[in-house]
Amino acid sequence: MSDASLPELPFTSVKFRRSYEMDPVDALLERIAYALKHNAGIELQALHNTLLTIELPTTKWREGYLMKEVDAHLDEEHRRIGQALGIQPASPASLSDFPLADVFRKYQQD
C-alpha cells in the first residue's frame, strides 16, 4: 500500500489529554486512501463496515490526535466510501440523528 500517499491532515496533536494514538489513525487513513485510489471494491466494503464499529486505541500521556477532529474526518471518509460503493446516503435528518462521531463520544470521557 505504499503508493497511497496521505494528504496533510489538519489534526491537532495533543498531550496529557485523551486522544487517538497517531500510528493506528495514520494506518487506517492510508488504507482508506489506497482503497479509494484503486477502487478496491472488497476493501471498500470492509472499510465501510469497519468505520461503523471501529474503536481506535487511545492515549493520554503520549502525543495523539484530537479525537473530535479524527471522528469528523472518519465520518467524511465513510460517506466517500459509501459514494464509491454506490450506496445512497441517508437523508440529512437521519445523518444528524446518528453521526459516526457520536459512536466515539463515549470513549472521549475520562
N, C-alpha and C positions, 0 to 999 in steps of 0.2 A: 504494500500500500504506500510505498514511499513516494510515488509520483503525485500523490494528492497533497497539495500544499494548503496549509491553513492560512486564511487571511488574518491580518492583525485584528484581534478581538478586543473590544474595549472593556474587558472585565477588570474591575477594581480588585487589586490584591490587598488582602488584609492579614494581620497577625493578631494573636491574642483575642480572637473572636471566632466563633464557629463559622466555618467556611468550607467550601468544597476543596478537596485535595486537587492540586493542579494537574498532575500526570494523568489520572483517570479521566478528567474532563477533556484534556487535550487529546487523549487516545480516542475517546468517543467522538469528538468533533472531527478527527482525522478519518475515522471510519465512515462517518456521515458524508464528509466531503468526497471521499473515494467512491462511495456507493452512488451518490448523485452524479458525479462526473462521468462514471461509466454506466449509468443507468442499470445498475445491477439489481434486477427485479427481486430475486430471493433475498438478497441482503437488505434491500429497501423495505421489504415486507417485515423482515425480522426487526429492523431498526424501528419501524413504525410501531410495532407491538412493544418493543423494549422500552421506548420512550414513555409509554403509558405507566410503566411499573418500576422503572429503574430507581435504585437507591444508591446514589453516588457516595463514596466514602468522604467523611468529613474530618476536619482537623480544627484544633483550637490554638495550638501552640506554634504550629508552623505556618508559613505563608500559604494562603489559599485564595480561591476566587470568591468574591461576594456572591452569596447564594441566590439572591433575588435576580441578579443580572444573568447568571447562568440559567436559572429556571426560565426566565423570559426568552432567552436565546433558544433554549431547547423547545419551548412552545412553538417558536417560529420555524425551527428545523422540522418539527413534527408536521406542521402544516405544509411545508415544502415537500416533504417526503410523501405525504398524502396526495398532493397535487401530481407528483411524478408517477404515482401509482394509479392515478385517475380516480381517486376517492373523492367524492363530493364533500366539500367542507360543510360542517354543521352550520345552521343559521347563527348569526352573531349573538342572538339572545341566548341560545343554548351554550355557545362557547363561553360567554361571560358567566354562565351558571357553573361551569365545570372546567376552568382553565387548568392546564397542566401544572402551573406554578402552585396552585392550591394543594396539589398532591404532596408537594415537597414542604409546604409551610410547616407541617407538624414536626419536621426534622430540624427546623431552624431554631426551635426553642431550646434553651439550655437546660 
